[in-house]
Amino acid sequence: MRLVSRFGYAANQIRRDRPLTHEELMHHVPGIFGEEKHTSRSQNYTYIPTITVLESLQREGFQPFFACQTRVRD
């Protein structure tokens, strides 16, 4: 099965036939563990850490098998 979107060569990716561990995610897509909003965001922006969302989904039985992080544009 192929993704609808294709990520360029500059993307960090990991795909497994089993759920990914936090260690694998940290190594390949460290942005998922970010703890603060970007400085360009206003005070009205509510930051929700991606890892918080992922862990909530895991408690409901969902697991990550693929993760991707692209480079940031300035």
N, CA, C and O atoms as a MOPAC input file, in Angstrom:
PM7 MOZYME 1SCF
protein

 N      0.84800 1    -1.17200 1     0.00000 1
 C      0.00000 1     0.00000 1     0.00000 1
 C      0.89200 1     1.23400 1     0.00000 1
 O      1.88000 1     1.27800 1     0.73300 1
 N      0.56200 1     2.23100 1    -0.80600 1
 C      1.33200 1     3.46500 1    -0.88800 1
 C      0.54300 1     4.60600 1    -0.27100 1
 O     -0.68700 1     4.63400 1    -0.30600 1
 N      1.27900 1     5.53400 1     0.28700 1
 C      0.64200 1     6.73500 1     0.81800 1
 C      0.14200 1     7.59900 1    -0.32100 1
 O      0.70900 1     7.59400 1    -1.41400 1
 N     -0.91200 1     8.33300 1    -0.06300 1
 C     -1.41600 1     9.27300 1    -1.05500 1
 C     -0.38900 1    10.37600 1    -1.26500 1
 O     -0.14400 1    10.79600 1    -2.39600 1
 N      0.20500 1    10.84000 1    -0.18500 1
 C      1.24300 1    11.86500 1    -0.25800 1
 C      2.59600 1    11.18800 1    -0.34000 1
 O      2.81200 1    10.12500 1     0.24200 1
 N      3.49700 1    11.81200 1    -1.06400 1
 C      4.86000 1    11.30900 1    -1.10200 1
 C      5.75200 1    12.35800 1    -0.48400 1
 O      5.61800 1    13.54700 1    -0.77400 1
 N      6.65500 1    11.92600 1     0.36000 1
 C      7.56000 1    12.84400 1     1.01500 1
 C      8.86800 1    12.86000 1     0.24800 1
 O      9.31300 1    11.83200 1    -0.26400 1
 N      9.48200 1    14.03200 1     0.17100 1
 C     10.73200 1    14.18300 1    -0.56100 1
 C     11.89400 1    13.49800 1     0.12900 1
 O     11.75300 1    12.92100 1     1.20600 1
 N     13.03300 1    13.57600 1    -0.51000 1
 C     14.23200 1    12.93000 1     0.00700 1
 C     14.69000 1    13.54000 1     1.32800 1
 O     15.45900 1    12.91600 1     2.05900 1
 N     14.23300 1    14.74500 1     1.64200 1
 C     14.67200 1    15.44100 1     2.85000 1
 C     13.87100 1    15.03800 1     4.08500 1
 O     14.04300 1    15.62300 1     5.15400 1
 N     13.01500 1    14.06500 1     3.94700 1
 C     12.16200 1    13.67100 1     5.07400 1
 C     12.77100 1    12.49200 1     5.82800 1
 O     13.30900 1    11.56400 1     5.22400 1
 N     12.67900 1    12.54300 1     7.14700 1
 C     13.02800 1    11.39100 1     7.98100 1
 C     11.78400 1    10.52700 1     8.07100 1
 O     10.70000 1    11.01700 1     8.38500 1
 N     11.94400 1     9.23600 1     7.79500 1
 C     10.79600 1     8.33500 1     7.81300 1
 C     11.15500 1     7.03500 1     8.51500 1
 O     12.31400 1     6.62000 1     8.53400 1
 N     10.15800 1     6.41200 1     9.08000 1
 C     10.31800 1     5.06300 1     9.61800 1
 C      8.99800 1     4.32700 1     9.42600 1
 O      7.92200 1     4.87000 1     9.67700 1
 N      9.10400 1     3.08300 1     8.97700 1
 C      7.92700 1     2.23000 1     8.77300 1
 C      8.29100 1     0.82200 1     9.24900 1
 O      9.36600 1     0.31000 1     8.93500 1
 N      7.41100 1     0.22400 1     9.98500 1
 C      7.61500 1    -1.13600 1    10.49200 1
 C      6.31900 1    -1.93300 1    10.35300 1
 O      5.23800 1    -1.36800 1    10.18500 1
 N      6.45300 1    -3.25800 1    10.42500 1
 C      5.29400 1    -4.15600 1    10.41000 1
 C      4.76200 1    -4.40300 1    11.81600 1
 O      3.88300 1    -5.24100 1    12.02000 1
 N      5.29500 1    -3.67600 1    12.76800 1
 C      4.87700 1    -3.75900 1    14.16700 1
 C      4.79600 1    -2.33100 1    14.68900 1
 O      5.34800 1    -1.42400 1    14.06700 1
 N      4.13300 1    -2.11000 1    15.80000 1
 C      4.05800 1    -0.74300 1    16.33600 1
 C      5.45000 1    -0.18200 1    16.64400 1
 O      6.33300 1    -0.89400 1    17.12200 1
 N      5.62000 1     1.09900 1    16.36100 1
 C      6.88900 1     1.77500 1    16.62600 1
 C      7.03600 1     2.06000 1    18.11400 1
 O      6.05900 1     2.36500 1    18.79700 1
 N      8.26300 1     1.95900 1    18.61000 1
 C      8.53900 1     2.27400 1    20.01000 1
 C      8.83700 1     3.76600 1    20.14300 1
 O      9.11500 1     4.44200 1    19.15300 1
 N      8.77600 1     4.27100 1    21.37300 1
 C      9.13800 1     5.67000 1    21.61100 1
 C     10.59100 1     5.92300 1    21.23000 1
 O     10.91700 1     7.00200 1    20.73600 1
 N     11.46600 1     4.95100 1    21.45000 1
 C     12.87600 1     5.10500 1    21.10000 1
 C     13.04800 1     5.25900 1    19.59200 1
 O     13.83000 1     6.09800 1    19.14300 1
 N     12.33100 1     4.46300 1    18.80800 1
 C     12.40100 1     4.57900 1    17.34800 1
 C     11.85600 1     5.92600 1    16.89200 1
 O     12.43400 1     6.57100 1    16.01700 1
 N     10.75700 1     6.34400 1    17.47800 1
 C     10.19200 1     7.64600 1    17.12200 1
 C     11.16400 1     8.76700 1    17.47100 1
 O     11.34500 1     9.68800 1    16.67500 1
 N     11.78500 1     8.70900 1    18.63000 1
 C     12.73600 1     9.73900 1    19.04700 1
 C     13.91600 1     9.81600 1    18.07800 1
 O     14.39700 1    10.90600 1    17.76800 1
 N     14.37400 1     8.67700 1    17.60900 1
 C     15.51900 1     8.64800 1    16.70000 1
 C     15.17200 1     9.19600 1    15.31900 1
 O     15.95300 1     9.95900 1    14.75100 1
 N     14.03500 1     8.82800 1    14.77800 1
 C     13.68600 1     9.17000 1    13.39800 1
 C     12.84500 1    10.43300 1    13.26200 1
 O     12.98200 1    11.15800 1    12.27700 1
 N     11.98600 1    10.70800 1    14.22300 1
 C     11.09700 1    11.87900 1    14.15300 1
 C     11.06500 1    12.59500 1    15.50700 1
 O     10.03900 1    12.58400 1    16.18700 1
 N     12.17100 1    13.20900 1    15.89500 1
 C     12.25000 1    13.82300 1    17.22900 1
 C     11.25300 1    14.95600 1    17.45000 1
 O     10.93900 1    15.28500 1    18.59400 1
 N     10.75400 1    15.55400 1    16.37900 1
 C      9.79300 1    16.64100 1    16.51800 1
 C      8.51700 1    16.24100 1    17.23200 1
 O      7.82000 1    17.09400 1    17.78200 1
 N      8.20600 1    14.96500 1    17.23100 1
 C      6.99500 1    14.48600 1    17.90100 1
 C      7.05700 1    14.71600 1    19.41100 1
 O      6.02500 1    14.74800 1    20.08000 1
 N      8.27000 1    14.87600 1    19.94300 1
 C      8.45100 1    15.05900 1    21.37900 1
 C      8.63900 1    16.52100 1    21.76600 1
 O      8.99700 1    16.81200 1    22.90700 1
 N      8.40400 1    17.44700 1    20.83600 1
 C      8.53900 1    18.87200 1    21.13600 1
 C      7.64200 1    19.27800 1    22.29000 1
 O      6.51400 1    18.79900 1    22.41200 1
 N      8.15200 1    20.16900 1    23.14200 1
 C      7.40600 1    20.54400 1    24.34500 1
 C      6.89800 1    21.97500 1    24.33900 1
 O      6.18000 1    22.37000 1    25.25800 1
 N      7.24800 1    22.75600 1    23.33800 1
 C      6.83100 1    24.15900 1    23.31400 1
 C      6.33100 1    24.53900 1    21.93100 1
 O      6.71900 1    23.94000 1    20.92800 1
 N      5.46900 1    25.53900 1    21.89300 1
 C      5.02400 1    26.06300 1    20.60800 1
 C      6.15900 1    26.87300 1    19.99100 1
 O      7.04400 1    27.35800 1    20.69600 1
 N      6.12400 1    27.01200 1    18.68100 1
 C      7.11500 1    27.81400 1    17.97000 1
 C      6.96600 1    29.27200 1    18.37500 1
 O      5.85700 1    29.74200 1    18.62800 1
 N      8.07000 1    29.97600 1    18.43300 1
 C      8.04400 1    31.37600 1    18.87800 1
 C      7.22400 1    32.27600 1    17.96600 1
 O      6.82500 1    33.36600 1    18.37600 1
 N      6.96600 1    31.84200 1    16.74300 1
 C      6.17900 1    32.66300 1    15.82200 1
 C      4.67900 1    32.59900 1    16.11700 1
 O      3.91100 1    33.35500 1    15.52300 1
 N      4.24500 1    31.72000 1    17.01500 1
 C      2.82200 1    31.57000 1    17.32500 1
 C      2.37700 1    32.61100 1    18.34600 1
 O      3.14100 1    32.99500 1    19.23200 1
 N      1.14600 1    33.05600 1    18.21300 1
 C      0.60800 1    34.08600 1    19.10700 1
 C      0.25000 1    33.49700 1    20.46800 1
 O      0.27000 1    32.28200 1    20.66200 1
 N     -0.07600 1    34.38000 1    21.39900 1
 C     -0.49400 1    33.94500 1    22.73400 1
 C     -1.81800 1    33.19100 1    22.67900 1
 O     -2.12100 1    32.39800 1    23.57100 1
 N     -2.60000 1    33.43300 1    21.64100 1
 C     -3.89800 1    32.76800 1    21.50300 1
 C     -3.77200 1    31.32000 1    21.02900 1
 O     -4.73200 1    30.55400 1    21.11100 1
 N     -2.59800 1    30.94900 1    20.53700 1
 C     -2.35900 1    29.59700 1    20.02900 1
 C     -2.20600 1    28.63700 1    21.20500 1
 O     -1.39100 1    28.86800 1    22.09800 1
 N     -2.97400 1    27.58200 1    21.20300 1
 C     -2.86900 1    26.56300 1    22.24500 1
 C     -2.04000 1    25.40900 1    21.71200 1
 O     -2.41200 1    24.76300 1    20.73300 1
 N     -0.92600 1    25.15900 1    22.35600 1
 C     -0.02900 1    24.09200 1    21.92700 1
 C     -0.43400 1    22.77700 1    22.58200 1
 O     -0.59400 1    22.70400 1    23.80100 1
 N     -0.59500 1    21.75800 1    21.78000 1
 C     -0.85900 1    20.40600 1    22.27200 1
 C      0.27300 1    19.53100 1    21.74800 1
 O      0.37800 1    19.33100 1    20.53800 1
 N      1.11900 1    19.00600 1    22.62700 1
 C      2.24100 1    18.18600 1    22.17300 1
 C      1.76500 1    16.96200 1    21.38300 1
 O      0.80800 1    16.29500 1    21.77500 1
 N      2.43300 1    16.68100 1    20.28700 1
 C      2.07300 1    15.54100 1    19.45100 1
 C      2.15300 1    14.23900 1    20.23000 1
 O      1.32100 1    13.35200 1    20.04400 1
 N      3.14700 1    14.11900 1    21.10000 1
 C      3.28500 1    12.88000 1    21.86400 1
 C      2.08200 1    12.67100 1    22.78300 1
 O      1.70000 1    11.53000 1    23.04400 1
 N      1.48200 1    13.74700 1    23.27200 1
 C      0.27500 1    13.63900 1    24.10200 1
 C     -0.87800 1    13.06000 1    23.28800 1
 O     -1.62100 1    12.20500 1    23.77000 1
 N     -1.01900 1    13.52800 1    22.06100 1
 C     -2.06400 1    13.01300 1    21.16600 1
 C     -1.80200 1    11.53800 1    20.86800 1
 O     -2.71300 1    10.71300 1    20.93800 1
 N     -0.54900 1    11.21100 1    20.53300 1
 C     -0.20000 1     9.82700 1    20.21900 1
 C     -0.47600 1     8.89600 1    21.39900 1
 O     -1.05800 1     7.82600 1    21.22400 1
 N     -0.06400 1     9.29600 1    22.58400 1
 C     -0.28600 1     8.44600 1    23.75500 1
 C     -1.77600 1     8.28100 1    24.06700 1
 O     -2.19500 1     7.22100 1    24.53200 1
 N     -2.56300 1     9.30400 1    23.81900 1
 C     -4.01800 1     9.18900 1    24.00300 1
 C     -4.59900 1     8.18600 1    23.01400 1
 O     -5.45500 1     7.38000 1    23.37600 1
 N     -4.13700 1     8.23400 1    21.77100 1
 C     -4.59500 1     7.27200 1    20.76700 1
 C     -4.15800 1     5.85100 1    21.12700 1
 O     -4.90900 1     4.89600 1    20.92700 1
 N     -2.94700 1     5.71500 1    21.65500 1
 C     -2.46600 1     4.38600 1    22.05400 1
 C     -3.32500 1     3.80000 1    23.17200 1
 O     -3.58200 1     2.59700 1    23.18600 1
 N     -3.76400 1     4.62800 1    24.09400 1
 C     -4.63700 1     4.13800 1    25.16700 1
 C     -5.96600 1     3.62400 1    24.61400 1
 O     -6.62200 1     2.78900 1    25.23700 1
 N     -6.35600 1     4.12300 1    23.45100 1
 C     -7.60000 1     3.67900 1    22.80900 1
 C     -7.37200 1     2.51200 1    21.85000 1
 O     -8.30600 1     2.05800 1    21.18900 1
 N     -6.12400 1     2.02200 1    21.77300 1
 C     -5.84500 1     0.85200 1    20.94600 1
 C     -5.18500 1     1.13400 1    19.61200 1
 O     -4.89700 1     0.19700 1    18.86800 1
 N     -4.93700 1     2.38800 1    19.28500 1
 C     -4.27300 1     2.73500 1    18.03200 1
 C     -2.76300 1     2.71900 1    18.24000 1
 O     -2.28100 1     3.07500 1    19.31500 1
 N     -2.01100 1     2.30600 1    17.21000 1
 C     -0.55400 1     2.23500 1    17.30600 1
 C      0.08000 1     2.84500 1    16.05500 1
 O     -0.48800 1     2.74100 1    14.96800 1
 N      1.25200 1     3.48000 1    16.19300 1
 C      1.94200 1     4.02300 1    15.02000 1
 C      2.77700 1     2.93600 1    14.33000 1
 O      3.53700 1     2.21700 1    14.97700 1
 N      2.62300 1     2.83300 1    13.02000 1
 C      3.42400 1     1.92000 1    12.21400 1
 C      4.28500 1     2.69600 1    11.22300 1
 O      5.21000 1     2.13900 1    10.63100 1
 N      3.98600 1     3.97300 1    11.04200 1
 C      4.72900 1     4.83400 1    10.11900 1
 C      4.78400 1     6.22700 1    10.72000 1
 O      3.81300 1     6.70500 1    11.30500 1
 N      5.93000 1     6.86800 1    10.56700 1
 C      6.07800 1     8.25400 1    11.01100 1
 C      7.02200 1     8.96200 1    10.05500 1
 O      7.94300 1     8.35300 1     9.51000 1
 N      6.78700 1    10.24600 1     9.85800 1
 C      7.59200 1    11.03300 1     8.93400 1
 C      7.74600 1    12.43900 1     9.48400 1
 O      6.80900 1    13.00500 1    10.04600 1
 N      8.93500 1    12.99700 1     9.31600 1
 C      9.19600 1    14.37800 1     9.71500 1
 C      9.96000 1    15.04100 1     8.58200 1
 O     11.03900 1    14.58600 1     8.20300 1
 N      9.40400 1    16.10700 1     8.04700 1
 C     10.07900 1    16.82500 1     6.96900 1
 C     10.89000 1    17.97900 1     7.53000 1
 O     10.72400 1    18.37400 1     8.68400 1
 N     11.76200 1    18.50800 1     6.70000 1
 C     12.56200 1    19.65000 1     7.13200 1
 C     11.69800 1    20.89600 1     7.17600 1
 O     10.71700 1    21.01900 1     6.44400 1
 N     12.07800 1    21.80700 1     8.04000 1
 C     11.33200 1    23.04400 1     8.23800 1
 C     11.73500 1    24.07200 1     7.19100 1
 O     12.90900 1    24.20400 1     6.84400 1
 N     10.74300 1    24.79300 1     6.70000 1
 C     11.02900 1    25.92200 1     5.80600 1
 C     11.11200 1    27.17700 1     6.63900 1
 O     10.28100 1    27.39000 1     7.52200 1
 N     12.09300 1    28.00900 1     6.37900 1
 C     12.20700 1    29.28800 1     7.09600 1
 C     11.47200 1    30.38100 1     6.36200 1
 O     11.45600 1    31.52600 1     6.81400 1

